[in-house]
Amino acid sequence: MSTTAAILFIDDEPNNLTAFKASFRKSYQVFTANSGREALSILENEADIAAVVSDQRMPGMTGVELLKEVKERFPEPKRIILTGYSDVDAIVKSINEAQAWQYLTKPWVYQDLKLILDRAVESWQLGRENRNLQVEKAELQLQTEQQEKQQILSRFETLRNQVNPHFLFNSLNTLSTLIHEDPVLAEAFISRLTRVYRYVLELDQEITVPLEQELGFVKHYLFLQQIRFDNALQVYTQVPEKDLGRHLPPMTLQLLVENAVKHNIVSKSQPLMVELLVEGEHFVVKNTYQPRNEVVVSTHVGLANLSARYELLGTGLPEFGRQGAHFVAKVPLLSDR
């Protein structure tokens, strides 16, 4: 038990205040008040009072009334009421209304009151230590959450920095081909590419985007591809309106459509059909499986990054694979934010 613990004693009789201070000043720091108002003033200025001991019968404000207000304004100190043996009503009120920690009948006996005060101080100290531990725990938890969030954002940023140049690199390859084949189409391609890449840059701080927004972006991207492939690239979209508000990582659909075009034959004699649809909790990109004869060099950065981004989100992972005459990519859809 700390010898610096403070006790506040309230009584309207000066002799009782003197007697209390003389009895307990060696064990505690003792504050005294001769009224409820004076006691409340002391509590406003002293933050480390462990226990408030009040006489019941005082003019202006009874002990129960005082302790009730102490409970509401200064809940930490232990509240103790002193009352006459026959004043049962005051005892009941002190327990029910003021939630007194203990009561003692008058005249008090030093040994009895000392034991009660020792226990009150010990309980107050344990409560304060527990509250301090809870505060420290909350602060540590907050720091941990902030660090984890920062790590996740940092990893997302790394992944985004890999995806964006990947998209631009492939677009420039397409543009270089068009410049030689059809300068007019190349000019139209540049115009659309500018709009598409503006979307990419605007997503710099986004972890997920609404499906409706992503579909709008991928339509612009498909326009660029259809400039090159014309009717050889056929796209069918079937997405219920109720799912448009669901989320997924940005540029997910563009990546999956790009892979379909990159790894399959796209020609007038063998058009590539791509379906965009929702199946339950997943968005599905399905294309006819018609792999190119020549080996397409791939870094596998795109799909690896997409899986990594979903892993960081803590949801299910994407699924990729051949199903009969189709190649199917399925990515989880996230709930509305």
N, C-alpha and C positions, 0 to 999 in steps of 0.2 A: 504494500500500500504506500502510495506517495504521500510524504508529509506536506506537500505543497497543495493538496486538495483543499478547496474552499467550501465553507459551510455558511449559509445565510440563515440567520435566526430572527424570527419576527415575533414581537410581543409588545403590547402597549404599556407594560409595567417596566420602568427603568431598572428596578432592582433585579428583575428576571433577566434582562439583557446583560447586566453586569455579571450576574452569577454564571450565566451560560458562557460568556467570553472567558471568565476566569477559569472555568472548568475545562475548556477544550482548546484554549489558545496554543497549548504546547503540541497538540496533535494535528490541528488544522489551522488554516488561515480563516479567521472568523470575521464575518460581516454581520452587523446587526441593524435592524430597522424597527421603528416603533409603530409602523402602519403599513397597510398593504401597498399604498401608493409609493411610499419610500422604498419598499422592497422591490417593486417593479422597476423603479429608477435604477437601483443597484444592478439588477439583472441586465438592464439595457447596456450597462457600461462594463460589466465583468463577464467574460466569456467562459471562465473555467470554474464556475460554481457547480460542485458535485451534488449537493443536496440542499433543499429548502425545507426548513423546519418552522412551522407556524402554529401559534396558539389559535384556538378556534374563536374564543370570545374576544373580539376587538371592535371598537367603534368604527363606523364608516364602512368597513369591509371585513367580513368574517374570514376565518382561516380557510373554510371550504371555498368561498368565493375567490379568495386570492389564489389558492392552488388550482382552481379551475382555469383562471386566466393564465397562470404560469404554464399549465399544461398546453394551452393553445398557442402561446407566444414563445415559450422557452421549454420545449419538450424534453430536453436532455437531463436536467437535474432531477434527482429522485425527490419525490414529494412526501413529506412526513407531517402528520397532523398531531397536535397535542390538545387533548380535550378532557373534560371531567369524566369521571367513571360513569356517571348516570346519564351523560349526554349521548345516548345511543343514536339519536337522529343525526347528529353531526358526524358520527362515525360512518353511518350508512351513506350519507351524502358524500363524504370524502372518498369513499370507495367507488360509488356509482358515478358521481359527477366529475370529481377531480382526479379520479383514478390514482388515489394516494398509494404510494409504494408501501407505506407502513403507517400505523397509528400507535400512539402511546398515551396512557392516561396520566393525568397530573395528580399530585406533583411527581415529576420525573425523578428517577433514580439514576445516578451517574453511570453505574455499571451497565444498566439496561440500555440507556440512551447511547452510551459509547459503543456497545455491541451493534446496535442498529445503525449508527453512523458509519462504523467500520465496514459493515456489509453494504451500506448504500454507496460508499466511496468505491469499494471494490467493484460493485455492479456497474457503477457509472464509468469507471476506468475501462472495464471489459467492453462495455457498449461503445465507448469512444474508440478503443483500439479496433473493434470490429468494423465500425463505420469507416475508420481510416483505411483498413484493409480493403473494404468494399470499394472505396474511392480509388485506391491504388490499382485494384483489380480492373475496375472500369477503365481507368486511364491506360493500363497496359493492354487491355482488350481493344480499346480504340486505336492505340498505336499499332497493334498487330494488324487490325483490320485495314488501317491506312497503308501500312507497309505492304500487305498482301494486295490491296487494290492498286498500289503504285507498281508493284511487280507485274501484275496482270496487264495494266495499261502499258507498261514498258514492253512487255512481250507482244502485246497487240500492235504496238507501234513498230516493232521490229518486223512483224509479219506483214503489216501494211506497206512498209518500205520495200519489202520484197515483191509484193503483189503489184503495186502501182507501176514500177519500171517494167515488170513482166508484161503487163497489158500494153504499155506504150511501145515496147520493143516489137511486139507482134503487130500492132497497128501500123507502125512505120514500115515493117516488112511488106504489109499489104499495100500501103501507099506507094512504095517504091516500084512495085509491080504495075500498079495502075498508071503511074506517070508515063511509063513506056507504052502501055497497051492502049490507054484511052485518057488523054489529058483532061477532057471535059468531065468525065466521071471522077478523075482525080481531084478536080476542084470541088465537086460536090462532096467527095469523101472528106476533104480537109474541113469543109464547113461543118459537117456532122461530127467529125472527130473532135473539133473544138468544143462543141456542146457536150459531147460524151465525156471528154476529159475534165471539163469544168465540174461535172458531177463527181468524178473521182476525187478531185481536189477538195470539194465541199464536204466530203466524208472523212476528212482528216481526223476528226475527234470522235467519230461515231463508232460504237462497238456493234450495234445492230441497227437495222432500218426496217420500216414497214414493208411488207411484201408488195403493196401497191406501188411504193416508190421504186423498189428494185425492179418490178416488172416494167415500169416506165423507162427505166434506164436500159434494160436489156432490149427493149424494142428499138431504141436508138442504135444500140450496138448491132442488132440484127439488120437494121437498115444499111449499115456500113457493109455488112457481109453480103447482103443481097445485091448491092451495087456491083459487087465482084462476081457473084455466082448467079444472079438473076433468078429464074425459076428453078434452078437446080437445088436451091435451098428452100425447103418448104417447112413452115413452122405453124403448129396448131396449139392454141392456148385455151385451156379450160380451167378457170379458177373461180370458185364460188365467191360472191361478193362478201359473204360473212368471214372469209379468210383473209381479206385484203389488209386488215389491220394487224395481222400476226407479223412476227419479226424473224429476221435471219441476218447473218453477217453480210455487210455490204459487198457487192461484186460477186456474190456466190453464183447467181444464175449466169452472169456473163462468163465466169470461169468454166462452168459446165458446158455451156453452149460452145464456147471457144474450143474446148477439148473435142467436142463432137465433130466440129468442122476440121480441126487440125488432124485428127487421126482417121478420118473416113473419106471415102471417095465422094466428091461432090461434083456431079456433071449432069448435063442434060439427058444423057442416056441412062444415068444411074443417079437420080436425085436423092438427096439426103433429107429424110423426114425427121423432124424434131418435134416432140410433144412436150408441152409444159402444163402440168396439172397437179392437183392436190389429191393425195390419198391419205385420209385419216390425219395423222399428226405429222406427215411428211410432205415436202414438195418434191415432185419427181420430174426429172429431165430424162426423157427416153428418146433414143435415136435408133434408126435402123443400123444394124451392125454390118458395115461394108468397109473393112479396113483397107487402107491404101496398100498397094503392092510394094512401094518403096518404104524403107524404114524411116519413120519420122523421129528426128532427134528430139528428145524430151528431157528436161531437167527434173521433172516431177515436183517442182517447187509448188505449183498451184494447188494440187490436191493435198499435198502434205500440209501446207499452210492452212487450208480450209479445215482439215481434221484437227489441227492444233488449235485453231480459233474456237471450234466447237468444244474441244476438251477444256479450254479455259472458261467457257461459259457454263460448264458443269451440266450440260445436257447430254442427250444421246449423240453418238458419233454418226457421220455420214456413212452411207453404204454405196459401194460401186461394184458393178459386175455385169457380166453378160447373162441375159435371160432369153434363150432361144435365138430368135432373129433380131434381137434388140440388145443394145447396151443401156443399162439403167443406172442412173445416179439418184439416190434418195437422201435428202438432207432434212433434219428435224426442223419443224416450225416452232417458234417460241411464242409464249402467250403475249397478249397485248401488254405493253408497258404502261 
